[in-house]
Amino acid sequence: MRKWYQDRRGGYFFLLLGLGLLAVYGALEWRFPARDRLEALTGRVTWSYTSMGALYYTVAGDARQFVLLEKGDPDGRMATAVRDATMLYPVTVRFDPELTTRPGFLPGFFYITFGVAVGGKDVTAFDEVRADYRRDNLIALVLGLVFTALGVRRLYLLRGEAAPAPAPPRRRRR
């Protein structure tokens, strides 16, 4: 008896999985904001919380909450600047006002940070942040292409094979 992933259903599964991952890649690339859509806010960092993959923080004088994702800051330079600035000196935060996220363990919405500047000088250039996001998103693109190719290959190899006959209905015992 063959497993489900060895027949045509497996081919369709891998094909649809690959197409879904390609759609995820497209959505991630389309969702990244342009430089002219970003707003800037300057103030002192009053609160910060580090979790796996993100730094959550607030800026004095503003009710909004912000998050700095490790996806856009793999070397941790912006996160270090925000943590070091807590109650010491003002930072300028660049964020998209339409792009929010909501973690399950903290209350409220958080605006995603795409740039941090200290003393008027960017810690990491916007183009570097964009390149870091794109490099991370390439995982979805590569996996999508691999699974799509596997699904097409499986369906191509099984193109002449007839679909399995349905199992006869079972009789219920009483």
C-alpha positions in Angstrom: 0.0 0.0 0.0 1.4 3.4 -1.0 1.5 6.4 1.2 -0.6 9.5 0.3 2.4 11.5 -0.6 3.5 8.9 -3.2 0.5 9.3 -5.5 -1.2 12.1 -7.3 -2.6 13.6 -4.1 1.0 14.1 -2.9 1.9 15.8 -6.1 -1.0 18.2 -5.8 -0.1 18.8 -2.1 3.5 19.8 -2.9 2.3 21.9 -5.8 -0.2 23.8 -3.8 2.3 24.1 -0.8 4.9 25.6 -3.2 2.4 28.0 -4.7 1.2 29.1 -1.3 4.8 29.8 -0.2 5.3 31.8 -3.4 2.2 33.8 -2.5 3.6 34.4 1.0 6.9 35.7 -0.5 4.9 38.0 -2.8 2.8 39.3 0.1 5.9 40.0 2.3 7.7 41.9 -0.5 4.6 43.9 -1.3 3.9 44.7 2.3 7.3 46.3 3.0 6.8 50.1 3.1 8.5 52.6 0.9 10.9 55.1 2.5 8.5 58.1 1.9 5.7 56.3 3.8 7.7 56.2 7.0 7.0 58.6 9.9 9.6 59.7 12.4 9.2 60.2 16.1 11.9 61.6 18.4 12.0 61.0 22.1 13.5 59.1 25.0 12.9 55.4 25.3 10.9 54.9 28.5 10.3 51.1 28.5 11.8 48.2 26.6 11.2 44.5 26.7 13.3 41.9 24.9 11.8 38.7 23.7 13.0 36.0 21.2 13.3 37.8 17.9 12.0 41.2 18.8 12.5 44.3 21.1 9.4 46.0 22.3 9.6 49.6 23.5 7.8 52.9 24.1 8.9 56.5 23.5 8.2 59.3 26.0 5.4 61.7 25.0 3.7 59.2 22.7 1.0 56.6 23.5 2.1 54.3 20.6 4.2 51.2 21.2 6.9 50.0 18.9 8.6 46.8 18.0 12.0 46.2 16.4 12.1 42.8 14.7 15.3 40.9 14.5 14.4 40.1 10.9 15.4 43.7 10.0 18.3 44.0 12.5 20.2 40.7 12.4 23.4 42.2 13.8 21.5 43.8 16.7 22.9 47.3 16.2 19.5 49.1 16.3 18.3 47.0 19.3 21.5 47.9 21.2 21.0 51.6 20.4 17.4 51.5 21.7 18.3 49.5 24.8 21.2 51.9 25.6 19.0 54.9 25.1 16.5 53.9 27.7 16.0 57.1 29.8 19.4 58.5 28.7 19.2 60.3 25.4 16.6 60.8 22.7 16.3 58.5 19.6 14.5 59.0 16.4 12.3 56.1 15.4 11.1 55.5 11.8 7.9 53.4 11.4 5.0 52.9 9.0 1.8 54.2 10.7 -0.3 51.6 8.8 1.7 48.6 9.7 1.1 47.1 13.1 1.5 43.8 14.9 0.0 42.4 18.0 2.0 39.8 20.0 0.0 37.5 22.2 1.9 38.1 25.4 1.8 41.9 25.5 -1.3 44.1 25.4 -2.0 46.5 22.5 -0.7 47.1 19.0 2.9 47.7 18.2 4.2 49.7 15.2 7.0 48.0 13.4 10.3 50.0 13.4 12.3 50.2 10.2 15.0 52.6 11.3 16.6 54.1 14.5 18.7 57.2 14.6 20.8 58.5 17.5 21.9 62.1 17.5 20.5 62.6 13.9 22.6 59.8 12.5 21.1 56.5 11.4 22.3 53.4 13.2 21.5 51.3 10.2 20.7 52.7 6.7 17.2 52.0 5.4 18.6 50.2 2.4 20.4 47.7 4.8 17.2 47.1 6.7 15.4 46.5 3.4 18.2 44.0 2.3 17.9 42.2 5.6 14.1 41.8 5.2 14.6 40.6 1.6 17.2 38.1 2.6 14.9 36.7 5.2 12.0 36.6 2.8 14.1 34.6 0.3 13.6 31.5 2.4 9.9 31.5 1.4 10.8 32.1 -2.2 13.3 29.2 -2.4 11.1 26.8 -0.5 8.2 27.8 -2.7 10.2 27.1 -5.9 11.4 23.7 -4.5 8.0 22.5 -3.5 6.4 23.7 -6.7 9.1 21.9 -8.7 8.6 18.7 -6.6 4.8 18.8 -7.1 5.1 19.4 -10.9 7.7 16.6 -11.2 5.5 14.2 -9.2 2.4 15.0 -11.3 4.5 14.6 -14.5 5.8 11.2 -13.5 2.3 10.0 -12.6 0.6 11.5 -15.6 -0.2 8.2 -17.2 -1.2 6.4 -14.0 -5.0 6.0 -13.5 -6.5 7.3 -10.4 -7.0 4.6 -7.7 -10.4 3.1 -7.5 -12.4 4.2 -4.5 -12.6 1.6 -1.7 -15.9 -0.2 -1.5 -18.2 1.0 1.2 -17.9 -0.8 4.5 -20.7 -2.5 6.1 -21.5 -1.4 9.6 -21.6 -4.0 12.3 -24.6 -4.0 14.6 
